[in-house]
Amino acid sequence: MKLSHYHVVTQPFFDEIEKQTKRVIFSSRTSDVRIIDEHSWHILASGNFDQLPQDILFDLVDIELIVPDDENELQTILDYNNALAIDDDNLYLVIQPTAFCQLGCHYCGQEHTSKMMTEDEQQKFIERATKKLASKKFRSLSISWFGAEPLVGLPVMRNLTPKLQALAASFGCSYHAKIVTNGLALTHQVATEIVQELGVNSIEITLDGTGEYHDARRMQKNGLPTFEKIFANVTALAHRQDLDVQINIRCNVDYQNYESVSLLLQKLAEAEIQDKISFYVAPIHSWGNDAHTRSLSKQEFADWEITWFGEMIELGFNVGLLPERKPLVCMAVMPHSELVDAYGNIFNCTEVSYVPTYGTPNEYAIDHLSGKQMPGKRERLASFNDKVRQGAYPCSTCPMLPVCGGSCPKSWLEGIEPCPSAKHNIEQRLLLTYALSRIEEAEANKEALVYA
């Protein structure tokens, strides 16, 4: 047996309560965490596993921290990821009902027009989805309404949804839908319709800080501000008890607005919705442009993220500190998944449609609803796991591979490192997790004394 390559261990620290030096260790193959004393860690690191108590040894084997000596771990990880992609019984399809967006975000690389999916294109999409569902046994059909701004294409959503729901039912599949929206048109009436009538059970909305910061980057195309309207829509939706929907708030940051994250967290808490939403911060990335050049460095963002985590915890947000195993990195590696835009172009990536940088026709387009030949090939991004296996990217030696899946295949292809923040702050996340567990223990002990 050997210590798995896929682990991260913190520097030693002294536990004042137990008067013992400890470490926190993370098995990225299973996303499990264990607290280990310094003596046991040295035994583990030296490979003298027979010196460990049997119950500890069996536990570390169970969480795949200790693995067979002859195992090719990279092959094990990638074989599992590929098998899951092939066997995936959820058909995931992304629809861009329109090419228009009301906003003129400075970091967006898309070109927006008034184009909407026509009824003929919608029918062709239903026919394409039917063929996919007939190709193998699927358990569920998952639709993602994406932009430009999907709520501008609400008529298309209204027309397609009942057809997609009926299609799913005819194949014995459950139906799920989510939407990624700027939130400007997410009024009380629209929210009611998309959740209760159009089957949307997850809504993601972007707020780039408080009004001063958000409106300097996510303004309407005519320059008018958007924050107050979007924030009012978000808070009203979060307080509603008649709608069963998950609300995710994303905050895109770069050097211009990273200082506003704390202000936004405070404003969300003041609105008393911190426990009703999921909140995360994402660095600005390239969208076929140079937006990523204005981002914080990887380490700067990772350091700030720990600060934001601490603030979120104090304010009562739900915080997910540790990354989960991610065998399916994105739709690029999922053989049946794809995105259709309002022009009928088919992609296996959500980051390329409507982007003029990629040419006309778009070099990433792998098909078209009309059947005409397109320049892109699915394999260009779909072969990502094979490229990792061949050592084309640093992912092949990274201990975090199981929990990030390699991140963005397109970014790697374009020479931009997309590694997630957890790679750069996983030790701080582990220590914060440990500190929170000790606080919870202390609070539990207080309750035990009260009720004794």
C-alpha positions in Angstrom: 0.0 0.0 0.0 1.0 3.6 -0.4 -0.1 7.1 0.5 -2.3 8.4 -2.3 -1.0 11.2 -4.5 -4.4 12.8 -4.3 -4.2 14.4 -0.9 -3.5 17.7 0.8 -2.2 18.1 4.3 -1.9 21.3 6.4 1.1 22.5 8.2 1.2 21.3 11.8 -0.6 23.3 14.4 -1.0 23.1 18.1 -4.4 22.4 19.6 -4.6 24.4 22.8 -7.5 22.4 24.1 -6.1 18.9 23.7 -2.5 20.1 24.0 -1.5 18.2 20.9 0.1 19.0 17.6 -2.2 18.1 14.7 -2.7 18.3 11.0 -5.8 18.3 8.8 -5.6 16.0 5.8 -7.9 16.0 2.8 -8.4 13.0 0.5 -9.4 14.6 -2.9 -10.4 11.2 -4.3 -13.3 11.1 -1.9 -13.5 14.7 -0.5 -13.1 13.3 3.0 -11.3 15.1 5.8 -9.5 13.7 8.8 -7.7 15.2 11.7 -4.5 13.4 12.5 -1.9 13.9 15.2 1.7 14.7 14.2 3.0 11.3 15.2 0.5 9.4 13.1 1.1 11.7 10.2 4.8 10.8 10.2 3.9 7.2 10.2 1.6 7.8 7.3 4.1 9.9 5.4 6.8 7.3 5.9 4.6 4.4 4.6 4.9 2.4 7.8 1.2 1.7 7.8 1.5 -1.4 10.1 2.3 1.0 13.0 -1.1 2.6 12.7 -4.0 1.3 14.9 -6.1 -1.0 12.8 -9.3 1.1 12.9 -7.4 4.1 11.7 -5.7 2.1 8.9 -9.0 0.7 7.7 -10.6 4.2 7.8 -7.8 5.7 5.7 -8.1 2.9 3.2 -11.9 3.5 3.1 -11.4 7.2 2.2 -8.8 6.2 -0.4 -6.0 8.0 1.4 -4.1 4.8 1.4 -4.3 2.9 -1.9 -2.6 -0.2 -3.5 1.0 0.3 -4.2 0.8 -0.8 -7.8 -2.2 1.4 -8.7 -1.9 4.0 -11.5 -4.0 6.6 -9.7 -4.2 9.0 -12.6 -5.6 6.2 -14.8 -8.1 5.2 -12.1 -9.4 8.8 -11.8 -9.7 9.4 -15.5 -11.2 5.9 -16.3 -13.8 6.6 -13.7 -14.5 10.1 -15.1 -14.8 8.7 -18.6 -17.0 5.8 -17.6 -19.4 8.2 -15.7 -19.6 10.5 -18.8 -20.5 7.5 -21.0 -23.0 6.0 -18.5 -24.5 9.3 -17.5 -28.3 8.9 -17.5 -29.1 12.6 -17.3 -29.5 14.3 -20.7 -28.3 17.9 -20.1 -29.2 20.4 -22.8 -28.6 24.2 -22.8 -30.8 26.5 -24.7 -30.2 30.1 -25.6 -33.6 31.3 -26.7 -32.4 34.7 -27.8 -29.2 36.4 -28.8 -30.2 39.6 -27.1 -29.3 41.0 -23.6 -30.3 44.3 -22.1 -27.0 44.8 -20.4 -23.7 46.0 -21.8 -21.2 44.4 -19.3 -17.7 45.6 -20.2 -16.2 42.1 -19.7 -18.7 40.3 -21.9 -17.3 38.9 -25.1 -20.7 38.2 -26.7 -22.2 40.2 -29.6 -25.9 40.7 -29.0 -28.6 41.0 -31.6 -32.4 40.8 -31.5 -32.4 37.2 -33.0 -34.9 34.8 -31.3 -35.2 31.1 -32.0 -37.9 30.7 -34.7 -40.7 28.2 -34.4 -39.0 26.1 -37.1 -35.7 26.1 -35.2 -37.6 25.2 -32.0 -39.3 22.2 -33.7 -35.9 21.1 -35.1 -34.5 21.2 -31.6 -37.4 19.1 -30.2 -36.7 16.6 -33.0 -33.0 16.6 -32.1 -33.7 16.1 -28.4 -36.1 13.2 -29.3 -33.4 11.4 -31.1 -31.0 11.8 -28.2 -33.6 10.5 -25.7 -34.2 7.5 -28.0 -30.5 6.7 -28.3 -30.1 5.2 -24.8 -32.0 4.9 -21.5 -32.0 8.2 -19.7 -33.4 8.8 -16.2 -33.9 12.6 -16.5 -33.9 15.5 -18.9 -32.3 18.7 -17.6 -32.6 22.0 -19.4 -30.6 25.1 -18.7 -31.9 28.4 -20.1 -28.8 30.5 -20.8 -27.9 33.8 -22.4 -27.3 36.4 -23.7 -30.4 37.0 -21.5 -32.8 34.1 -21.5 -35.7 36.1 -20.0 -35.8 38.3 -23.1 -36.6 35.0 -24.8 -39.5 34.2 -22.5 -41.9 33.5 -25.4 -39.5 30.8 -26.6 -39.4 29.4 -23.1 -43.2 29.3 -23.0 -43.4 27.5 -26.3 -40.6 25.0 -25.7 -41.2 24.0 -22.1 -44.5 22.1 -22.4 -43.1 20.2 -25.4 -39.9 19.3 -23.5 -41.9 18.2 -20.4 -44.1 16.1 -22.6 -41.1 14.7 -24.4 -39.4 13.8 -21.0 -42.6 12.1 -19.8 -42.9 10.1 -23.0 -39.5 8.5 -22.4 -40.2 8.0 -18.7 -37.8 10.8 -17.6 -38.1 13.3 -14.9 -37.8 17.0 -16.0 -35.6 19.7 -14.4 -34.8 23.2 -15.5 -32.6 26.0 -14.3 -31.9 29.5 -15.6 -28.9 31.8 -15.6 -30.2 35.4 -15.7 -29.1 38.9 -15.1 -32.3 39.3 -13.0 -33.4 42.6 -14.5 -36.7 41.2 -15.8 -37.2 38.8 -12.9 -40.3 40.4 -11.5 -42.8 38.9 -9.1 -45.0 37.8 -12.1 -42.1 36.4 -14.2 -40.7 34.5 -11.2 -44.1 33.0 -10.5 -44.4 31.9 -14.1 -41.0 30.4 -14.7 -41.1 28.4 -11.4 -44.8 27.3 -11.2 -45.5 27.0 -15.0 -42.1 26.5 -16.7 -40.6 24.1 -14.2 -37.6 26.1 -13.3 -36.2 25.0 -9.9 -32.9 26.8 -9.9 -32.1 30.5 -10.6 -28.7 32.0 -10.8 -28.3 35.8 -10.8 -25.2 38.0 -11.0 -24.5 40.9 -8.7 -21.1 42.5 -9.0 -21.0 44.2 -5.7 -23.2 47.0 -4.3 -24.8 49.6 -6.6 -21.8 51.9 -7.1 -19.6 49.0 -8.3 -22.2 46.8 -10.0 -23.7 49.7 -12.1 -20.2 50.7 -13.3 -19.9 47.2 -15.0 -23.4 45.7 -15.5 -25.3 48.7 -16.8 -28.0 48.6 -19.5 -26.9 49.1 -23.0 -28.2 52.7 -22.8 -26.0 53.3 -19.7 -28.8 53.2 -17.2 -28.1 51.5 -13.8 -29.5 48.0 -13.0 -28.5 47.2 -9.4 -31.5 48.5 -7.5 -34.0 46.8 -9.7 -32.1 43.5 -9.7 -31.5 43.6 -6.0 -35.1 44.3 -5.3 -36.1 41.3 -7.5 -33.6 39.0 -5.7 -34.7 40.0 -2.2 -38.4 39.7 -3.1 -37.9 36.3 -4.6 -35.8 35.0 -1.7 -38.5 36.0 0.8 -41.2 34.2 -1.1 -42.5 31.1 0.6 -44.8 30.0 -2.2 -42.0 29.2 -4.7 -39.8 26.1 -4.3 -36.6 27.3 -6.0 -32.9 27.4 -5.3 -31.4 30.9 -5.6 -27.7 31.3 -6.4 -26.0 34.6 -6.4 -22.7 35.0 -8.3 -20.4 37.9 -7.9 -17.9 38.3 -10.7 -14.7 40.1 -9.6 -11.6 41.8 -10.9 -9.4 44.6 -9.8 -12.2 47.1 -10.2 -14.7 45.7 -7.8 -13.2 43.0 -5.5 -13.4 45.4 -2.5 -17.2 45.5 -2.9 -17.8 41.9 -2.1 -17.8 42.5 1.6 -20.3 45.4 1.1 -22.5 43.2 -0.9 -22.4 40.4 1.7 -23.5 43.0 4.4 -26.3 44.3 2.2 -27.6 40.7 1.5 -27.5 40.1 5.3 -29.3 43.3 6.0 -32.0 42.2 3.7 -32.2 39.0 5.8 -31.8 36.6 2.9 -28.3 35.2 3.7 -29.7 31.9 4.8 -32.1 31.7 1.8 -29.5 31.9 -1.0 -26.3 30.3 -2.1 -23.5 32.9 -2.8 -20.2 32.5 -4.5 -17.5 34.8 -6.0 -15.9 34.0 -9.4 -12.9 35.7 -11.0 -13.5 37.4 -14.3 -12.4 35.0 -17.1 -11.7 35.3 -20.8 -14.8 35.2 -23.0 -12.9 35.3 -26.2 -11.5 38.6 -25.1 -8.9 40.0 -22.7 -11.2 40.3 -19.7 -9.0 37.9 -17.7 -6.1 40.3 -17.8 -8.0 42.6 -15.3 -8.5 39.8 -12.8 -6.7 39.4 -9.5 -3.9 36.9 -9.6 -4.8 33.4 -8.6 -3.2 33.7 -5.2 -4.7 37.2 -4.6 -8.2 35.9 -5.3 -7.6 32.8 -3.2 -6.5 34.9 -0.2 -9.4 37.3 -0.5 -11.8 34.3 -0.8 -10.8 33.1 2.7 -11.6 36.6 4.0 -15.0 36.4 2.3 -15.6 33.0 3.7 -15.0 34.3 7.2 -17.3 37.2 6.7 -20.0 34.9 5.2 -19.8 32.6 8.3 -20.1 35.5 10.7 -23.1 36.9 8.8 -24.9 33.5 8.7 -24.5 32.5 5.0 -24.4 28.9 4.1 -20.8 28.2 3.2 -19.3 25.3 1.4 -15.6 25.3 2.3 -14.5 22.0 0.8 -14.8 21.0 -2.9 -16.7 17.9 -3.8 -15.5 15.1 -6.2 -16.1 16.4 -9.8 -15.9 13.5 -12.3 -17.8 15.4 -15.0 -15.9 18.7 -15.4 -18.4 20.3 -17.8 -20.7 19.5 -20.8 -17.6 19.3 -23.0 -16.8 15.8 -21.8 -20.4 14.7 -21.7 -21.1 13.0 -25.1 -24.8 13.7 -25.3 -24.9 17.2 -23.8 -24.9 20.3 -26.0 -25.9 23.9 -26.3 -28.1 25.4 -29.0 -28.1 29.1 -29.7 -30.7 31.3 -31.2 -29.2 30.9 -34.7 -29.4 27.1 -34.5 -25.7 26.6 -33.9 -24.7 23.6 -31.7 -21.8 23.7 -29.3 -20.5 21.5 -26.5 -19.3 24.5 -24.5 -21.3 27.4 -22.9 -18.5 30.0 -23.3 -18.2 30.3 -27.1 -21.6 31.2 -28.7 -22.2 34.7 -29.9 -18.5 35.5 -29.5 -17.3 37.2 -32.8 -13.7 36.4 -31.8 -14.3 32.8 -32.9 -15.3 33.7 -36.4 -18.3 33.3 -38.7 -19.2 30.5 -38.7 -18.0 30.0 -35.1 -14.9 27.7 -35.0 -16.3 25.9 -31.9 -19.7 25.1 -33.6 -20.0 21.3 -33.9 -23.3 21.1 -35.7 -26.4 23.1 -36.8 -30.1 22.4 -36.4 -30.4 22.6 -40.2 -27.8 19.9 -40.6 -25.3 22.1 -42.5 -21.6 21.4 -42.0 -19.9 23.4 -39.2 -16.2 23.9 -38.6 -15.9 22.6 -35.1 -15.5 19.0 -33.9 -16.9 17.7 -30.6 -13.6 15.9 -30.0 -11.7 19.2 -29.8 -13.0 19.7 -26.2 -14.4 16.3 -25.5 -10.9 14.7 -25.6 -9.9 16.7 -22.6 -9.5 13.7 -20.2 -7.3 11.9 -22.8 -5.1 15.0 -23.1 -4.7 15.1 -19.3 -3.8 11.4 -19.4 -1.1 12.1 -21.9 0.3 14.9 -19.7 -0.7 17.8 -22.0 -1.8 19.8 -19.0 -0.4 20.2 -15.4 -3.7 18.5 -14.2 -1.9 15.1 -14.8 0.2 15.7 -11.7 -2.1 17.9 -9.6 -3.4 16.4 -6.3 -6.6 18.4 -6.7 -7.6 16.8 -10.0 -10.4 14.6 -8.6 -12.3 17.7 -7.1 -11.9 20.0 -10.1 -11.9 17.6 -13.0 -9.3 19.7 -14.7 -11.4 22.8 -14.7 -12.1 24.4 -18.1 -11.0 22.5 -21.2 -11.4 25.5 -23.5 -9.2 27.7 -21.3 -6.4 25.1 -21.3 -6.8 24.8 -25.1 -6.4 28.5 -25.4 -3.4 28.6 -23.1 -5.1 30.2 -20.1 -4.7 28.4 -16.7 -8.2 27.9 -15.3 -7.3 26.3 -12.0 -9.9 26.9 -9.3 -9.2 28.9 -6.2 -9.3 25.9 -3.9 -6.0 24.8 -5.4 -4.4 27.9 -3.9 -6.2 28.1 -0.5 -7.1 24.5 0.3 -5.0 24.5 3.4 -6.7 27.6 4.8 -10.1 26.0 3.9 -9.1 22.9 5.9 -8.0 24.8 8.9 -11.1 26.9 8.8 -13.2 23.7 8.7 -11.4 22.4 11.7 -11.8 25.6 13.6 -15.6 25.6 12.9 -15.9 22.0 14.1 -14.2 22.9 17.4 -16.6 25.8 17.8 -19.6 23.5 17.1 -18.2 21.0 19.7 -17.9 23.7 22.3 -21.4 24.9 21.7 -22.8 21.4 21.9 -21.0 20.9 25.2 -22.6 24.1 26.5 -26.0 22.8 25.6 -25.3 19.4 27.2 -24.5 21.2 30.5 -27.7 23.3 30.3 -29.8 20.2 29.8 -27.9 17.9 32.1 
